[in-house]
Amino acid sequence: MSLWAAVPVKEFAGAKQRLAALLTVEQRQALAAAMLEDVLAALVEAPLAGIIVNTVDPLATELARRYGARVVTDGARDGHSGAVTAMARILTEEGHDMLTVPGDIPRATAAEIAAVIEARRPAPSVTIVPAHDGRGSNAVLCSPPLVMPLRFGDDSFLPHLAAARDLAIEPTIIRLPGIALDIDQPEDVRALMHAKPPMTTHAMQVLASYSAASTLRGGV
């Protein structure tokens, strides 16, 4: 069965409010857009049948289309879980599997995406890449897309494991450092800027420009 990536994207106007102590509103918006571009760049080079982005944000829509992604708006304002569920319904109707990833994992690479795909088991199956703190679910491959309810948040990893096991599905867990590093808190920005090996990404270019201009409040 063909596999599509599904990326939910909130409106950039209110993006990354937990970084307010570190970045201005305009800087947070620019960082969110840069991270989305990094994610799309990784996905477009991965062995996927397509990319679907759920958003009503004009800039996110422009970026998605630039990378050849399909844009939908159903459930775009229903939070991360609602947006993913809406895409899962669409992909189910079209006969595809779904790999959902957030738009804030700028160190994700095509090789890591390929590793998740290679770990996929025959349906019904669930493959999860946990966040670096072990609490969130930063990539979830569902075969089929509605194989189980997805509820994203700061503590979604263990509930997702439990939900799969309740359906007699033993989830595959794969740990990948790039996908694991989602940027939500100031310490995540610091981790990104000091991560090894160094990567030239749109997000790093944005952060480097702020650092050079001494505009990162509180420093890194």
matplotlib code that plots the C-alpha trace (Angstrom):
import matplotlib.pyplot as plt

x = [0.0, 1.3, 2.5, 1.8, 3.3, 0.7, 1.8, -0.5, 0.5, -1.0, -1.2, 2.2, 0.6, 0.4, 3.3, 5.6, 4.4, 6.4, 9.5, 8.3, 11.1, 13.7, 12.2, 10.0, 6.6, 8.2, 11.1, 8.9, 6.9, 10.0, 11.4, 8.1, 8.2, 11.8, 11.3, 8.3, 10.5, 13.2, 10.6, 9.2, 12.7, 13.3, 10.0, 10.3, 13.6, 12.2, 10.6, 7.0, 4.1, 3.1, 2.8, -0.4, -0.3, -3.3, -3.3, -5.1, -1.9, -1.0, 2.7, 2.5, 0.3, 2.8, 5.7, 3.8, 2.9, 6.5, 7.5, 4.8, 2.6, -1.2, -2.9, -6.2, -8.0, -10.5, -9.9, -7.0, -8.2, -9.1, -5.6, -2.8, -4.9, -8.0, -5.9, -4.1, -7.4, -8.9, -5.9, -6.2, -9.8, -8.8, -5.9, -8.1, -10.7, -7.9, -6.3, -3.0, -1.1, -0.1, 3.1, 2.4, 5.1, 5.0, 6.4, 8.8, 11.5, 14.1, 16.9, 14.8, 16.4, 15.2, 17.4, 15.5, 12.2, 13.3, 14.3, 10.8, 9.3, 11.6, 10.5, 6.8, 5.1, 2.2, -1.2, -2.6, 0.5, 1.8, 5.4, 6.3, 9.4, 9.3, 10.3, 13.7, 12.1, 10.4, 7.0, 5.7, 5.2, 7.2, 6.4, 3.6, 3.2, -0.3, -1.3, -4.1, -4.3, -7.3, -5.8, -6.1, -7.1, -4.2, -4.1, -1.1, 0.3, 3.2, 2.5, 1.2, 3.9, 2.8, -0.9, -0.3, 1.6, -1.3, -3.9, -2.1, -1.8, -5.4, -6.1, -3.7, -1.1, 2.5, 3.9, 7.3, 9.4, 12.3, 14.5, 16.0, 17.7, 16.7, 13.0, 13.2, 14.2, 11.0, 11.3, 8.8, 10.8, 13.8, 16.0, 15.0, 16.3, 19.6, 19.7, 19.1, 21.9, 24.4, 23.4, 26.0, 26.9, 26.1, 23.5, 22.8, 19.1, 16.6, 15.9, 19.6, 20.1, 17.2, 18.5, 22.1, 20.9, 19.2, 22.2, 24.5, 22.3, 22.2, 18.4, 18.0, 16.7, 18.4, 21.1, 21.8]
y = [0.0, 3.5, 5.7, 9.4, 11.9, 14.0, 17.3, 19.4, 23.1, 25.7, 29.3, 30.9, 34.1, 32.3, 29.9, 28.7, 30.9, 28.9, 30.5, 34.0, 34.4, 33.8, 35.1, 37.9, 37.2, 37.9, 35.7, 32.8, 33.1, 33.0, 30.1, 28.1, 28.7, 27.7, 24.5, 23.6, 24.1, 21.8, 19.1, 19.4, 19.2, 16.0, 14.5, 15.3, 13.3, 10.3, 7.2, 8.5, 8.4, 11.9, 14.6, 16.2, 19.3, 20.4, 24.2, 27.5, 29.6, 31.4, 31.1, 27.4, 26.8, 28.5, 26.4, 23.2, 23.8, 24.8, 21.3, 19.6, 18.8, 18.6, 21.2, 20.5, 22.6, 20.1, 20.2, 22.6, 24.6, 21.6, 21.2, 18.8, 15.7, 17.0, 18.0, 14.6, 12.7, 14.7, 13.7, 10.1, 10.0, 11.4, 8.9, 6.0, 6.8, 6.9, 3.6, 5.0, 4.4, 7.5, 8.7, 11.8, 14.2, 17.7, 20.7, 21.5, 18.8, 20.7, 18.1, 15.3, 13.8, 11.8, 8.9, 9.0, 9.1, 6.1, 4.3, 4.7, 3.4, 0.4, -0.4, -0.6, -4.0, -5.4, -3.9, -3.5, -1.8, 1.2, 2.6, 5.4, 7.7, 9.2, 12.8, 13.4, 13.7, 10.4, 12.0, 13.0, 11.1, 12.9, 10.5, 7.9, 5.5, 4.1, 1.2, 1.8, 5.5, 5.0, 1.9, 3.6, 7.0, 9.5, 12.0, 14.3, 16.4, 16.7, 13.2, 11.3, 8.5, 6.2, 6.7, 5.8, 2.7, 1.7, 2.5, 0.2, -2.6, -2.3, -3.3, -6.2, -4.4, -4.3, -1.0, -0.7, 1.9, 3.5, 6.2, 8.7, 11.9, 14.2, 13.4, 13.3, 16.9, 19.0, 22.7, 23.8, 25.1, 27.5, 24.5, 22.9, 25.9, 25.6, 21.9, 22.6, 25.2, 22.9, 19.6, 17.4, 16.9, 20.5, 20.7, 23.6, 24.0, 26.8, 26.9, 27.1, 29.9, 31.8, 31.3, 32.2, 35.5, 36.3, 35.3, 37.4, 40.3, 39.7, 39.4, 36.0, 37.2, 35.4, 34.0, 30.5]
z = [0.0, -0.9, 1.9, 2.3, 4.8, 6.6, 8.2, 10.3, 10.5, 12.8, 11.7, 12.1, 13.7, 17.0, 16.6, 19.3, 22.2, 24.6, 23.0, 24.0, 26.5, 23.8, 20.6, 19.4, 17.7, 14.3, 15.1, 16.2, 13.0, 10.9, 12.8, 12.4, 8.7, 8.4, 10.3, 8.1, 5.1, 6.6, 7.2, 3.7, 2.2, 4.1, 3.1, -0.6, -0.7, 1.1, -0.5, -0.1, -2.6, -1.6, 1.0, 2.4, 4.5, 6.6, 7.1, 6.5, 6.9, 3.6, 4.0, 5.0, 2.0, -0.3, 1.1, 0.9, -2.8, -3.5, -2.4, -4.4, -1.4, -1.5, 0.8, 2.6, 5.2, 6.8, 10.6, 10.2, 13.2, 15.3, 16.9, 16.0, 16.7, 14.7, 11.7, 11.6, 12.0, 9.1, 6.9, 8.0, 6.8, 3.4, 3.0, 4.2, 1.5, -1.1, 0.0, 1.4, 4.6, 6.7, 8.2, 10.3, 11.4, 12.9, 11.2, 13.9, 13.6, 11.5, 12.0, 10.4, 7.3, 4.3, 5.7, 9.0, 7.2, 5.2, 8.4, 9.8, 6.5, 6.5, 10.1, 9.0, 9.5, 7.6, 8.5, 11.0, 12.4, 14.2, 14.2, 16.5, 16.9, 20.3, 21.1, 22.7, 26.1, 25.8, 26.2, 22.8, 19.6, 16.8, 14.0, 13.8, 10.9, 10.8, 8.5, 7.8, 8.7, 11.1, 12.7, 16.1, 17.6, 17.7, 20.5, 20.3, 23.1, 25.5, 26.9, 23.8, 23.5, 26.3, 25.6, 21.9, 23.0, 25.2, 22.5, 20.1, 22.6, 23.5, 19.9, 20.1, 18.0, 19.3, 18.2, 16.6, 18.4, 16.5, 18.0, 15.6, 16.9, 14.1, 14.2, 18.0, 18.4, 18.2, 19.0, 21.7, 24.6, 24.9, 25.9, 22.6, 20.7, 22.5, 21.8, 18.1, 17.9, 19.6, 18.1, 16.5, 13.7, 12.6, 9.8, 7.4, 7.7, 7.2, 10.9, 11.8, 9.3, 10.9, 14.4, 13.4, 12.0, 15.3, 17.3, 15.1, 15.6, 19.4, 19.3, 21.0, 24.3, 27.2, 24.9, 23.9]

ax = plt.figure().add_subplot(projection="3d")
ax.plot(x, y, z, "-o")
ax.set_aspect("equal")
plt.show()
